[in-house]
C-alpha cells in the first residue's frame, strides 16, 4: 500500500510540474526572417495555436505575424520563385510508352512491363 501511495504521489507531482507541449505556433515574432526559405506553411488559429505564417529554413521554423507587410511580401516572393522554377523546368514525359515497333507498315506503340510471379 505504501508503494501504491508513493506512485500516486509521484504521478500527481509530475502532472503539476509538466507543461503541455504543442506542435504549433503559440506566439508570433515580428523580427524579419533573413535566412533562405525552404518552405512556407499557413497556420490557422485554434487555441492555443495562433494564426501564423511558418517559414521553414535550414536553421528551423519561424512563426511570423501574417499581418506584417514584410511577411506578405516574403510569401509572394517565395511562391513567385516556385512558379518560375516550375515554368522553366523540363516537363515530365506525357506517356508511359517505352518503345515503338513497326507492325504491318504502320507504327504501333508497345509498353514494356515487368511482371514478377510470387
PDB file as gemmi writes it, atoms N, CA and C in Angstrom:
CRYST1    1.000    1.000    1.000  90.00  90.00  90.00 P 1                      
ATOM      1  N   UNK A   1       0.813  -1.195   0.000  1.00  0.00           N  
ATOM      2  CA  UNK A   1       0.000   0.000   0.000  1.00  0.00           C  
ATOM      3  C   UNK A   1       0.860   1.265   0.000  1.00  0.00           C  
ATOM      4  N   UNK A   2       1.966   1.232   0.696  1.00  0.00           N  
ATOM      5  CA  UNK A   2       2.856   2.393   0.723  1.00  0.00           C  
ATOM      6  C   UNK A   2       3.415   2.654  -0.674  1.00  0.00           C  
ATOM      7  N   UNK A   3       3.753   1.600  -1.395  1.00  0.00           N  
ATOM      8  CA  UNK A   3       4.280   1.734  -2.749  1.00  0.00           C  
ATOM      9  C   UNK A   3       3.241   2.348  -3.678  1.00  0.00           C  
ATOM     10  N   UNK A   4       2.004   1.930  -3.559  1.00  0.00           N  
ATOM     11  CA  UNK A   4       0.931   2.479  -4.386  1.00  0.00           C  
ATOM     12  C   UNK A   4       0.731   3.951  -4.071  1.00  0.00           C  
ATOM     13  N   UNK A   5       0.760   4.317  -2.799  1.00  0.00           N  
ATOM     14  CA  UNK A   5       0.609   5.726  -2.418  1.00  0.00           C  
ATOM     15  C   UNK A   5       1.766   6.560  -2.962  1.00  0.00           C  
ATOM     16  N   UNK A   6       2.984   6.036  -2.896  1.00  0.00           N  
ATOM     17  CA  UNK A   6       4.146   6.752  -3.447  1.00  0.00           C  
ATOM     18  C   UNK A   6       4.013   6.937  -4.956  1.00  0.00           C  
ATOM     19  N   UNK A   7       3.509   5.918  -5.636  1.00  0.00           N  
ATOM     20  CA  UNK A   7       3.303   6.010  -7.077  1.00  0.00           C  
ATOM     21  C   UNK A   7       2.311   7.115  -7.415  1.00  0.00           C  
ATOM     22  N   UNK A   8       1.175   7.153  -6.713  1.00  0.00           N  
ATOM     23  CA  UNK A   8       0.180   8.201  -6.953  1.00  0.00           C  
ATOM     24  C   UNK A   8       0.747   9.581  -6.641  1.00  0.00           C  
ATOM     25  N   UNK A   9       1.521   9.694  -5.550  1.00  0.00           N  
ATOM     26  CA  UNK A   9       2.112  10.978  -5.187  1.00  0.00           C  
ATOM     27  C   UNK A   9       3.071  11.448  -6.286  1.00  0.00           C  
ATOM     28  N   UNK A  10       3.873  10.526  -6.826  1.00  0.00           N  
ATOM     29  CA  UNK A  10       4.808  10.873  -7.899  1.00  0.00           C  
ATOM     30  C   UNK A  10       4.070  11.287  -9.165  1.00  0.00           C  
ATOM     31  N   UNK A  11       2.997  10.593  -9.502  1.00  0.00           N  
ATOM     32  CA  UNK A  11       2.218  10.955 -10.687  1.00  0.00           C  
ATOM     33  C   UNK A  11       1.602  12.334 -10.541  1.00  0.00           C  
ATOM     34  N   UNK A  12       1.082  12.644  -9.367  1.00  0.00           N  
ATOM     35  CA  UNK A  12       0.485  13.960  -9.134  1.00  0.00           C  
ATOM     36  C   UNK A  12       1.559  15.034  -9.230  1.00  0.00           C  
ATOM     37  N   UNK A  13       2.739  14.794  -8.672  1.00  0.00           N  
ATOM     38  CA  UNK A  13       3.838  15.754  -8.739  1.00  0.00           C  
ATOM     39  C   UNK A  13       4.252  15.999 -10.185  1.00  0.00           C  
ATOM     40  N   UNK A  14       4.383  14.940 -10.966  1.00  0.00           N  
ATOM     41  CA  UNK A  14       4.747  15.078 -12.373  1.00  0.00           C  
ATOM     42  C   UNK A  14       3.685  15.874 -13.107  1.00  0.00           C  
ATOM     43  N   UNK A  15       2.436  15.602 -12.865  1.00  0.00           N  
ATOM     44  CA  UNK A  15       1.331  16.298 -13.535  1.00  0.00           C  
ATOM     45  C   UNK A  15       1.365  17.786 -13.211  1.00  0.00           C  
ATOM     46  N   UNK A  16       1.694  18.142 -11.975  1.00  0.00           N  
ATOM     47  CA  UNK A  16       1.708  19.543 -11.570  1.00  0.00           C  
ATOM     48  C   UNK A  16       2.852  20.325 -12.205  1.00  0.00           C  
ATOM     49  N   UNK A  17       3.981  19.668 -12.480  1.00  0.00           N  
ATOM     50  CA  UNK A  17       5.154  20.384 -12.951  1.00  0.00           C  
ATOM     51  C   UNK A  17       5.439  20.226 -14.440  1.00  0.00           C  
ATOM     52  N   UNK A  18       4.600  19.534 -15.157  1.00  0.00           N  
ATOM     53  CA  UNK A  18       4.803  19.360 -16.594  1.00  0.00           C  
ATOM     54  C   UNK A  18       3.874  20.280 -17.366  1.00  0.00           C  
ATOM     55  N   UNK A  19       4.401  20.859 -18.432  1.00  0.00           N  
ATOM     56  CA  UNK A  19       3.589  21.678 -19.322  1.00  0.00           C  
ATOM     57  C   UNK A  19       3.155  20.842 -20.505  1.00  0.00           C  
ATOM     58  N   UNK A  20       2.055  21.230 -21.093  1.00  0.00           N  
ATOM     59  CA  UNK A  20       1.588  20.572 -22.305  1.00  0.00           C  
ATOM     60  C   UNK A  20       2.459  21.059 -23.457  1.00  0.00           C  
ATOM     61  N   UNK A  21       2.878  20.153 -24.311  1.00  0.00           N  
ATOM     62  CA  UNK A  21       3.708  20.503 -25.457  1.00  0.00           C  
ATOM     63  C   UNK A  21       2.813  20.574 -26.690  1.00  0.00           C  
ATOM     64  N   UNK A  22       2.859  21.695 -27.393  1.00  0.00           N  
ATOM     65  CA  UNK A  22       2.069  21.877 -28.602  1.00  0.00           C  
ATOM     66  C   UNK A  22       3.008  21.926 -29.797  1.00  0.00           C  
ATOM     67  N   UNK A  23       2.613  21.321 -30.892  1.00  0.00           N  
ATOM     68  CA  UNK A  23       3.432  21.366 -32.101  1.00  0.00           C  
ATOM     69  C   UNK A  23       2.860  22.407 -33.055  1.00  0.00           C  
ATOM     70  N   UNK A  24       2.721  23.606 -32.544  1.00  0.00           N  
ATOM     71  CA  UNK A  24       2.212  24.714 -33.349  1.00  0.00           C  
ATOM     72  C   UNK A  24       2.779  26.008 -32.783  1.00  0.00           C  
ATOM     73  N   UNK A  25       2.521  27.096 -33.495  1.00  0.00           N  
ATOM     74  CA  UNK A  25       2.965  28.402 -33.015  1.00  0.00           C  
ATOM     75  C   UNK A  25       1.949  28.917 -31.998  1.00  0.00           C  
ATOM     76  N   UNK A  26       2.424  29.208 -30.799  1.00  0.00           N  
ATOM     77  CA  UNK A  26       1.544  29.776 -29.783  1.00  0.00           C  
ATOM     78  C   UNK A  26       1.764  31.280 -29.658  1.00  0.00           C  
ATOM     79  N   UNK A  27       2.776  31.788 -30.355  1.00  0.00           N  
ATOM     80  CA  UNK A  27       3.011  33.228 -30.455  1.00  0.00           C  
ATOM     81  C   UNK A  27       3.802  33.481 -31.729  1.00  0.00           C  
ATOM     82  N   UNK A  28       3.789  34.723 -32.201  1.00  0.00           N  
ATOM     83  CA  UNK A  28       4.499  35.071 -33.431  1.00  0.00           C  
ATOM     84  C   UNK A  28       5.542  36.137 -33.147  1.00  0.00           C  
ATOM     85  N   UNK A  29       6.543  36.162 -34.006  1.00  0.00           N  
ATOM     86  CA  UNK A  29       7.606  37.149 -33.906  1.00  0.00           C  
ATOM     87  C   UNK A  29       7.399  38.200 -34.993  1.00  0.00           C  
ATOM     88  N   UNK A  30       7.839  39.408 -34.712  1.00  0.00           N  
ATOM     89  CA  UNK A  30       7.781  40.463 -35.723  1.00  0.00           C  
ATOM     90  C   UNK A  30       9.155  40.675 -36.359  1.00  0.00           C  
ATOM     91  N   UNK A  31      10.162  39.946 -35.880  1.00  0.00           N  
ATOM     92  CA  UNK A  31      11.515  40.055 -36.433  1.00  0.00           C  
ATOM     93  C   UNK A  31      11.550  39.439 -37.825  1.00  0.00           C  
ATOM     94  N   UNK A  32      12.266  40.092 -38.738  1.00  0.00           N  
ATOM     95  CA  UNK A  32      12.338  39.614 -40.119  1.00  0.00           C  
ATOM     96  C   UNK A  32      13.199  38.362 -40.234  1.00  0.00           C  
ATOM     97  N   UNK A  33      12.741  37.436 -41.064  1.00  0.00           N  
ATOM     98  CA  UNK A  33      13.498  36.224 -41.371  1.00  0.00           C  
ATOM     99  C   UNK A  33      14.394  36.553 -42.559  1.00  0.00           C  
ATOM    100  N   UNK A  34      15.707  36.388 -42.373  1.00  0.00           N  
ATOM    101  CA  UNK A  34      16.649  36.705 -43.451  1.00  0.00           C  
ATOM    102  C   UNK A  34      17.267  35.453 -44.062  1.00  0.00           C  
ATOM    103  N   UNK A  35      17.080  34.302 -43.428  1.00  0.00           N  
ATOM    104  CA  UNK A  35      17.609  33.038 -43.961  1.00  0.00           C  
ATOM    105  C   UNK A  35      16.833  32.631 -45.209  1.00  0.00           C  
ATOM    106  N   UNK A  36      17.467  31.863 -46.105  1.00  0.00           N  
ATOM    107  CA  UNK A  36      16.737  31.351 -47.269  1.00  0.00           C  
ATOM    108  C   UNK A  36      15.566  30.473 -46.817  1.00  0.00           C  
ATOM    109  N   UNK A  37      14.427  30.669 -47.454  1.00  0.00           N  
ATOM    110  CA  UNK A  37      13.213  29.944 -47.081  1.00  0.00           C  
ATOM    111  C   UNK A  37      13.104  28.675 -47.914  1.00  0.00           C  
ATOM    112  N   UNK A  38      12.931  27.544 -47.227  1.00  0.00           N  
ATOM    113  CA  UNK A  38      12.782  26.243 -47.881  1.00  0.00           C  
ATOM    114  C   UNK A  38      11.314  25.968 -48.188  1.00  0.00           C  
ATOM    115  N   UNK A  39      10.443  26.321 -47.236  1.00  0.00           N  
ATOM    116  CA  UNK A  39       9.014  26.068 -47.405  1.00  0.00           C  
ATOM    117  C   UNK A  39       8.234  27.034 -46.535  1.00  0.00           C  
ATOM    118  N   UNK A  40       6.945  27.164 -46.848  1.00  0.00           N  
ATOM    119  CA  UNK A  40       6.049  28.038 -46.093  1.00  0.00           C  
ATOM    120  C   UNK A  40       4.790  27.256 -45.764  1.00  0.00           C  
ATOM    121  N   UNK A  41       4.345  27.402 -44.511  1.00  0.00           N  
ATOM    122  CA  UNK A  41       3.072  26.805 -44.102  1.00  0.00           C  
ATOM    123  C   UNK A  41       2.217  27.886 -43.464  1.00  0.00           C  
ATOM    124  N   UNK A  42       0.918  27.780 -43.652  1.00  0.00           N  
ATOM    125  CA  UNK A  42      -0.015  28.692 -43.010  1.00  0.00           C  
ATOM    126  C   UNK A  42      -0.681  27.956 -41.861  1.00  0.00           C  
ATOM    127  N   UNK A  43      -0.775  28.617 -40.728  1.00  0.00           N  
ATOM    128  CA  UNK A  43      -1.412  28.018 -39.557  1.00  0.00           C  
ATOM    129  C   UNK A  43      -2.629  28.853 -39.194  1.00  0.00           C  
ATOM    130  N   UNK A  44      -3.770  28.200 -39.058  1.00  0.00           N  
ATOM    131  CA  UNK A  44      -4.999  28.876 -38.650  1.00  0.00           C  
ATOM    132  C   UNK A  44      -5.075  28.916 -37.130  1.00  0.00           C  
ATOM    133  N   UNK A  45      -5.817  29.869 -36.622  1.00  0.00           N  
ATOM    134  CA  UNK A  45      -5.966  29.990 -35.176  1.00  0.00           C  
ATOM    135  C   UNK A  45      -6.866  28.885 -34.638  1.00  0.00           C  
ATOM    136  N   UNK A  46      -6.368  28.184 -33.662  1.00  0.00           N  
ATOM    137  CA  UNK A  46      -7.115  27.170 -32.928  1.00  0.00           C  
ATOM    138  C   UNK A  46      -6.403  27.050 -31.587  1.00  0.00           C  
ATOM    139  N   UNK A  47      -6.885  27.809 -30.618  1.00  0.00           N  
ATOM    140  CA  UNK A  47      -6.189  27.948 -29.343  1.00  0.00           C  
ATOM    141  C   UNK A  47      -5.721  26.613 -28.787  1.00  0.00           C  
ATOM    142  N   UNK A  48      -4.503  26.587 -28.320  1.00  0.00           N  
ATOM    143  CA  UNK A  48      -3.597  27.697 -28.031  1.00  0.00           C  
ATOM    144  C   UNK A  48      -2.788  28.160 -29.242  1.00  0.00           C  
ATOM    145  N   UNK A  49      -2.984  27.545 -30.391  1.00  0.00           N  
ATOM    146  CA  UNK A  49      -2.245  27.926 -31.596  1.00  0.00           C  
ATOM    147  C   UNK A  49      -2.799  29.240 -32.143  1.00  0.00           C  
ATOM    148  N   UNK A  50      -1.908  30.100 -32.601  1.00  0.00           N  
ATOM    149  CA  UNK A  50      -2.313  31.394 -33.143  1.00  0.00           C  
ATOM    150  C   UNK A  50      -2.183  31.388 -34.659  1.00  0.00           C  
ATOM    151  N   UNK A  51      -2.844  32.336 -35.303  1.00  0.00           N  
ATOM    152  CA  UNK A  51      -2.719  32.481 -36.755  1.00  0.00           C  
ATOM    153  C   UNK A  51      -1.283  32.900 -37.054  1.00  0.00           C  
ATOM    154  N   UNK A  52      -0.640  32.164 -37.977  1.00  0.00           N  
ATOM    155  CA  UNK A  52       0.772  32.438 -38.251  1.00  0.00           C  
ATOM    156  C   UNK A  52       1.165  31.965 -39.635  1.00  0.00           C  
ATOM    157  N   UNK A  53       2.213  32.598 -40.154  1.00  0.00           N  
ATOM    158  CA  UNK A  53       2.911  32.104 -41.337  1.00  0.00           C  
ATOM    159  C   UNK A  53       4.188  31.476 -40.792  1.00  0.00           C  
ATOM    160  N   UNK A  54       4.408  30.210 -41.138  1.00  0.00           N  
ATOM    161  CA  UNK A  54       5.588  29.499 -40.643  1.00  0.00           C  
ATOM    162  C   UNK A  54       6.588  29.386 -41.788  1.00  0.00           C  
ATOM    163  N   UNK A  55       7.736  30.063 -41.612  1.00  0.00           N  
ATOM    164  CA  UNK A  55       8.806  29.993 -42.595  1.00  0.00           C  
ATOM    165  C   UNK A  55       9.753  28.874 -42.175  1.00  0.00           C  
ATOM    166  N   UNK A  56       9.947  27.893 -43.056  1.00  0.00           N  
ATOM    167  CA  UNK A  56      10.887  26.809 -42.778  1.00  0.00           C  
ATOM    168  C   UNK A  56      12.226  27.170 -43.401  1.00  0.00           C  
ATOM    169  N   UNK A  57      13.280  27.177 -42.580  1.00  0.00           N  
ATOM    170  CA  UNK A  57      14.635  27.459 -43.046  1.00  0.00           C  
ATOM    171  C   UNK A  57      15.554  26.334 -42.570  1.00  0.00           C  
ATOM    172  N   UNK A  58      16.804  26.379 -42.994  1.00  0.00           N  
ATOM    173  CA  UNK A  58      17.765  25.369 -42.540  1.00  0.00           C  
ATOM    174  C   UNK A  58      17.989  25.451 -41.038  1.00  0.00           C  
ATOM    175  N   UNK A  59      17.836  26.638 -40.462  1.00  0.00           N  
ATOM    176  CA  UNK A  59      18.032  26.804 -39.013  1.00  0.00           C  
ATOM    177  C   UNK A  59      16.796  26.434 -38.203  1.00  0.00           C  
ATOM    178  N   UNK A  60      15.676  26.177 -38.869  1.00  0.00           N  
ATOM    179  CA  UNK A  60      14.462  25.814 -38.144  1.00  0.00           C  
ATOM    180  C   UNK A  60      13.252  26.566 -38.663  1.00  0.00           C  
ATOM    181  N   UNK A  61      12.140  26.408 -37.955  1.00  0.00           N  
ATOM    182  CA  UNK A  61      10.884  27.048 -38.325  1.00  0.00           C  
ATOM    183  C   UNK A  61      10.713  28.347 -37.546  1.00  0.00           C  
ATOM    184  N   UNK A  62      10.187  29.369 -38.236  1.00  0.00           N  
ATOM    185  CA  UNK A  62       9.957  30.659 -37.611  1.00  0.00           C  
ATOM    186  C   UNK A  62       8.479  31.017 -37.734  1.00  0.00           C  
ATOM    187  N   UNK A  63       7.851  31.333 -36.605  1.00  0.00           N  
ATOM    188  CA  UNK A  63       6.442  31.715 -36.566  1.00  0.00           C  
ATOM    189  C   UNK A  63       6.357  33.226 -36.717  1.00  0.00           C  
ATOM    190  N   UNK A  64       5.701  33.678 -37.785  1.00  0.00           N  
ATOM    191  CA  UNK A  64       5.655  35.109 -38.072  1.00  0.00           C  
ATOM    192  C   UNK A  64       4.223  35.597 -38.189  1.00  0.00           C  
ATOM    193  N   UNK A  65       4.057  36.881 -37.911  1.00  0.00           N  
ATOM    194  CA  UNK A  65       2.747  37.521 -37.928  1.00  0.00           C  
ATOM    195  C   UNK A  65       2.301  37.761 -39.369  1.00  0.00           C  
ATOM    196  N   UNK A  66       1.203  37.125 -39.803  1.00  0.00           N  
ATOM    197  CA  UNK A  66       0.755  37.294 -41.188  1.00  0.00           C  
ATOM    198  C   UNK A  66       0.271  38.705 -41.504  1.00  0.00           C  
ATOM    199  N   UNK A  67       0.070  39.530 -40.484  1.00  0.00           N  
ATOM    200  CA  UNK A  67      -0.374  40.910 -40.716  1.00  0.00           C  
ATOM    201  C   UNK A  67       0.787  41.828 -41.087  1.00  0.00           C  
ATOM    202  N   UNK A  68       2.007  41.385 -40.829  1.00  0.00           N  
ATOM    203  CA  UNK A  68       3.173  42.199 -41.144  1.00  0.00           C  
ATOM    204  C   UNK A  68       3.382  42.266 -42.656  1.00  0.00           C  
ATOM    205  N   UNK A  69       3.643  43.463 -43.149  1.00  0.00           N  
ATOM    206  CA  UNK A  69       3.824  43.660 -44.590  1.00  0.00           C  
ATOM    207  C   UNK A  69       4.979  42.826 -45.145  1.00  0.00           C  
ATOM    208  N   UNK A  70       6.100  42.772 -44.420  1.00  0.00           N  
ATOM    209  CA  UNK A  70       7.267  42.027 -44.907  1.00  0.00           C  
ATOM    210  C   UNK A  70       6.958  40.536 -45.030  1.00  0.00           C  
ATOM    211  N   UNK A  71       6.080  40.022 -44.169  1.00  0.00           N  
ATOM    212  CA  UNK A  71       5.707  38.604 -44.226  1.00  0.00           C  
ATOM    213  C   UNK A  71       4.925  38.337 -45.510  1.00  0.00           C  
ATOM    214  N   UNK A  72       3.959  39.201 -45.799  1.00  0.00           N  
ATOM    215  CA  UNK A  72       3.169  39.034 -47.034  1.00  0.00           C  
ATOM    216  C   UNK A  72       4.062  39.125 -48.266  1.00  0.00           C  
ATOM    217  N   UNK A  73       5.050  40.031 -48.251  1.00  0.00           N  
ATOM    218  CA  UNK A  73       5.976  40.163 -49.378  1.00  0.00           C  
ATOM    219  C   UNK A  73       6.845  38.911 -49.537  1.00  0.00           C  
ATOM    220  N   UNK A  74       7.332  38.370 -48.417  1.00  0.00           N  
ATOM    221  CA  UNK A  74       8.142  37.139 -48.472  1.00  0.00           C  
ATOM    222  C   UNK A  74       7.334  35.983 -49.050  1.00  0.00           C  
ATOM    223  N   UNK A  75       6.067  35.882 -48.661  1.00  0.00           N  
ATOM    224  CA  UNK A  75       5.200  34.812 -49.166  1.00  0.00           C  
ATOM    225  C   UNK A  75       5.032  34.962 -50.678  1.00  0.00           C  
ATOM    226  N   UNK A  76       4.765  36.187 -51.142  1.00  0.00           N  
ATOM    227  CA  UNK A  76       4.616  36.434 -52.584  1.00  0.00           C  
ATOM    228  C   UNK A  76       5.896  36.076 -53.330  1.00  0.00           C  
ATOM    229  N   UNK A  77       7.050  36.522 -52.818  1.00  0.00           N  
ATOM    230  CA  UNK A  77       8.333  36.230 -53.461  1.00  0.00           C  
ATOM    231  C   UNK A  77       8.585  34.731 -53.537  1.00  0.00           C  
ATOM    232  N   UNK A  78       8.289  34.017 -52.459  1.00  0.00           N  
ATOM    233  CA  UNK A  78       8.529  32.578 -52.417  1.00  0.00           C  
ATOM    234  C   UNK A  78       7.690  31.862 -53.471  1.00  0.00           C  
ATOM    235  N   UNK A  79       6.390  32.162 -53.515  1.00  0.00           N  
ATOM    236  CA  UNK A  79       5.523  31.468 -54.463  1.00  0.00           C  
ATOM    237  C   UNK A  79       5.796  31.890 -55.906  1.00  0.00           C  
ATOM    238  N   UNK A  80       6.217  33.133 -56.115  1.00  0.00           N  
ATOM    239  CA  UNK A  80       6.603  33.572 -57.454  1.00  0.00           C  
ATOM    240  C   UNK A  80       7.837  32.791 -57.916  1.00  0.00           C  
ATOM    241  N   UNK A  81       8.812  32.629 -57.034  1.00  0.00           N  
ATOM    242  CA  UNK A  81      10.025  31.869 -57.372  1.00  0.00           C  
ATOM    243  C   UNK A  81       9.690  30.404 -57.632  1.00  0.00           C  
ATOM    244  N   UNK A  82       8.775  29.836 -56.850  1.00  0.00           N  
ATOM    245  CA  UNK A  82       8.362  28.444 -57.062  1.00  0.00           C  
ATOM    246  C   UNK A  82       7.696  28.281 -58.420  1.00  0.00           C  
ATOM    247  N   UNK A  83       6.815  29.220 -58.760  1.00  0.00           N  
ATOM    248  CA  UNK A  83       6.115  29.165 -60.046  1.00  0.00           C  
ATOM    249  C   UNK A  83       7.106  29.283 -61.195  1.00  0.00           C  
ATOM    250  N   UNK A  84       8.057  30.209 -61.092  1.00  0.00           N  
ATOM    251  CA  UNK A  84       9.056  30.386 -62.147  1.00  0.00           C  
ATOM    252  C   UNK A  84       9.945  29.158 -62.277  1.00  0.00           C  
ATOM    253  N   UNK A  85      10.257  28.515 -61.158  1.00  0.00           N  
ATOM    254  CA  UNK A  85      11.082  27.309 -61.199  1.00  0.00           C  
ATOM    255  C   UNK A  85      10.345  26.202 -61.949  1.00  0.00           C  
ATOM    256  N   UNK A  86       9.042  26.072 -61.730  1.00  0.00           N  
ATOM    257  CA  UNK A  86       8.259  25.039 -62.409  1.00  0.00           C  
ATOM    258  C   UNK A  86       8.085  25.351 -63.897  1.00  0.00           C  
ATOM    259  N   UNK A  87       7.988  26.629 -64.244  1.00  0.00           N  
ATOM    260  CA  UNK A  87       7.812  27.007 -65.646  1.00  0.00           C  
ATOM    261  C   UNK A  87       9.076  26.764 -66.460  1.00  0.00           C  
ATOM    262  N   UNK A  88      10.240  26.890 -65.830  1.00  0.00           N  
ATOM    263  CA  UNK A  88      11.490  26.732 -66.573  1.00  0.00           C  
ATOM    264  C   UNK A  88      12.053  25.321 -66.506  1.00  0.00           C  
ATOM    265  N   UNK A  89      11.487  24.465 -65.678  1.00  0.00           N  
ATOM    266  CA  UNK A  89      11.997  23.094 -65.595  1.00  0.00           C  
ATOM    267  C   UNK A  89      11.458  22.262 -66.744  1.00  0.00           C  
ATOM    268  N   UNK A  90      12.148  21.173 -67.045  1.00  0.00           N  
ATOM    269  CA  UNK A  90      11.734  20.279 -68.126  1.00  0.00           C  
ATOM    270  C   UNK A  90      10.501  19.506 -67.689  1.00  0.00           C  
ATOM    271  N   UNK A  91       9.449  19.519 -68.506  1.00  0.00           N  
ATOM    272  CA  UNK A  91       8.238  18.785 -68.116  1.00  0.00           C  
ATOM    273  C   UNK A  91       8.473  17.280 -68.171  1.00  0.00           C  
ATOM    274  N   UNK A  92       7.779  16.531 -67.314  1.00  0.00           N  
ATOM    275  CA  UNK A  92       7.932  15.073 -67.339  1.00  0.00           C  
ATOM    276  C   UNK A  92       7.316  14.499 -68.600  1.00  0.00           C  
ATOM    277  N   UNK A  93       7.704  13.283 -68.983  1.00  0.00           N  
ATOM    278  CA  UNK A  93       7.109  12.668 -70.172  1.00  0.00           C  
ATOM    279  C   UNK A  93       5.600  12.550 -70.002  1.00  0.00           C  
ATOM    280  N   UNK A  94       4.888  12.690 -71.127  1.00  0.00           N  
ATOM    281  CA  UNK A  94       3.429  12.676 -71.055  1.00  0.00           C  
ATOM    282  C   UNK A  94       2.838  11.298 -71.245  1.00  0.00           C  
ATOM    283  N   UNK A  95       3.669  10.285 -71.543  1.00  0.00           N  
ATOM    284  CA  UNK A  95       3.126   8.935 -71.685  1.00  0.00           C  
ATOM    285  C   UNK A  95       4.101   7.928 -71.119  1.00  0.00           C  
ATOM    286  N   UNK A  96       3.614   6.705 -70.952  1.00  0.00           N  
ATOM    287  CA  UNK A  96       4.465   5.650 -70.410  1.00  0.00           C  
ATOM    288  C   UNK A  96       4.951   4.711 -71.501  1.00  0.00           C  
ATOM    289  N   UNK A  97       4.848   5.141 -72.748  1.00  0.00           N  
ATOM    290  CA  UNK A  97       5.281   4.302 -73.866  1.00  0.00           C  
ATOM    291  C   UNK A  97       6.796   4.269 -73.876  1.00  0.00           C  
ATOM    292  N   UNK A  98       7.359   3.056 -73.869  1.00  0.00           N  
ATOM    293  CA  UNK A  98       8.807   2.952 -73.776  1.00  0.00           C  
ATOM    294  C   UNK A  98       9.475   2.693 -75.118  1.00  0.00           C  
ATOM    295  N   UNK A  99       8.800   2.067 -76.076  1.00  0.00           N  
ATOM    296  CA  UNK A  99       9.399   1.881 -77.397  1.00  0.00           C  
ATOM    297  C   UNK A  99       8.292   1.707 -78.438  1.00  0.00           C  
ATOM    298  N   UNK A 100       8.680   1.837 -79.689  1.00  0.00           N  
ATOM    299  CA  UNK A 100       7.714   1.676 -80.777  1.00  0.00           C  
ATOM    300  C   UNK A 100       8.246   0.631 -81.743  1.00  0.00           C  
ATOM    301  N   UNK A 101       7.359  -0.167 -82.303  1.00  0.00           N  
ATOM    302  CA  UNK A 101       7.747  -1.164 -83.308  1.00  0.00           C  
ATOM    303  C   UNK A 101       6.886  -0.968 -84.537  1.00  0.00           C  
ATOM    304  N   UNK A 102       7.440  -1.350 -85.684  1.00  0.00           N  
ATOM    305  CA  UNK A 102       6.671  -1.261 -86.930  1.00  0.00           C  
ATOM    306  C   UNK A 102       5.978  -2.592 -87.141  1.00  0.00           C  
ATOM    307  N   UNK A 103       4.663  -2.545 -87.270  1.00  0.00           N  
ATOM    308  CA  UNK A 103       3.870  -3.753 -87.494  1.00  0.00           C  
ATOM    309  C   UNK A 103       3.032  -3.533 -88.739  1.00  0.00           C  
ATOM    310  N   UNK A 104       3.238  -4.372 -89.759  1.00  0.00           N  
ATOM    311  CA  UNK A 104       2.439  -4.296 -90.985  1.00  0.00           C  
ATOM    312  C   UNK A 104       2.463  -2.942 -91.653  1.00  0.00           C  
ATOM    313  N   UNK A 105       3.608  -2.270 -91.641  1.00  0.00           N  
ATOM    314  CA  UNK A 105       3.724  -0.995 -92.335  1.00  0.00           C  
ATOM    315  C   UNK A 105       3.248   0.194 -91.514  1.00  0.00           C  
ATOM    316  N   UNK A 106       2.648  -0.029 -90.345  1.00  0.00           N  
ATOM    317  CA  UNK A 106       2.230   1.098 -89.507  1.00  0.00           C  
ATOM    318  C   UNK A 106       2.996   1.044 -88.185  1.00  0.00           C  
ATOM    319  N   UNK A 107       3.042   2.165 -87.526  1.00  0.00           N  
ATOM    320  CA  UNK A 107       3.747   2.224 -86.252  1.00  0.00           C  
ATOM    321  C   UNK A 107       2.781   1.852 -85.143  1.00  0.00           C  
ATOM    322  N   UNK A 108       3.221   0.934 -84.280  1.00  0.00           N  
ATOM    323  CA  UNK A 108       2.387   0.525 -83.154  1.00  0.00           C  
ATOM    324  C   UNK A 108       3.202   0.726 -81.891  1.00  0.00           C  
ATOM    325  N   UNK A 109       2.610   1.364 -80.922  1.00  0.00           N  
ATOM    326  CA  UNK A 109       3.299   1.590 -79.660  1.00  0.00           C  
ATOM    327  C   UNK A 109       3.128   0.375 -78.769  1.00  0.00           C  
ATOM    328  N   UNK A 110       4.214   0.002 -78.106  1.00  0.00           N  
ATOM    329  CA  UNK A 110       4.138  -1.087 -77.134  1.00  0.00           C  
ATOM    330  C   UNK A 110       4.667  -0.592 -75.808  1.00  0.00           C  
ATOM    331  N   UNK A 111       4.120  -1.112 -74.741  1.00  0.00           N  
ATOM    332  CA  UNK A 111       4.543  -0.724 -73.403  1.00  0.00           C  
ATOM    333  C   UNK A 111       5.318  -1.877 -72.806  1.00  0.00           C  
ATOM    334  N   UNK A 112       6.523  -1.595 -72.348  1.00  0.00           N  
ATOM    335  CA  UNK A 112       7.328  -2.623 -71.695  1.00  0.00           C  
ATOM    336  C   UNK A 112       6.894  -2.721 -70.251  1.00  0.00           C  
ATOM    337  N   UNK A 113       6.757  -3.937 -69.769  1.00  0.00           N  
ATOM    338  CA  UNK A 113       6.419  -4.099 -68.362  1.00  0.00           C  
ATOM    339  C   UNK A 113       7.131  -5.312 -67.822  1.00  0.00           C  
ATOM    340  N   UNK A 114       7.313  -5.311 -66.547  1.00  0.00           N  
ATOM    341  CA  UNK A 114       7.974  -6.424 -65.885  1.00  0.00           C  
ATOM    342  C   UNK A 114       7.012  -6.998 -64.866  1.00  0.00           C  
ATOM    343  N   UNK A 115       6.725  -8.289 -64.962  1.00  0.00           N  
ATOM    344  CA  UNK A 115       5.809  -8.935 -64.032  1.00  0.00           C  
ATOM    345  C   UNK A 115       6.583 -10.000 -63.292  1.00  0.00           C  
ATOM    346  N   UNK A 116       6.467  -9.990 -61.999  1.00  0.00           N  
ATOM    347  CA  UNK A 116       7.128 -10.998 -61.185  1.00  0.00           C  
ATOM    348  C   UNK A 116       6.063 -11.845 -60.516  1.00  0.00           C  
ATOM    349  N   UNK A 117       6.128 -13.140 -60.726  1.00  0.00           N  
ATOM    350  CA  UNK A 117       5.185 -14.042 -60.063  1.00  0.00           C  
ATOM    351  C   UNK A 117       5.741 -14.416 -58.707  1.00  0.00           C  
ATOM    352  N   UNK A 118       4.886 -14.375 -57.735  1.00  0.00           N  
ATOM    353  CA  UNK A 118       5.313 -14.685 -56.370  1.00  0.00           C  
ATOM    354  C   UNK A 118       4.790 -16.037 -55.974  1.00  0.00           C  
TER     355      UNK A 118                                                      
END                                                                             
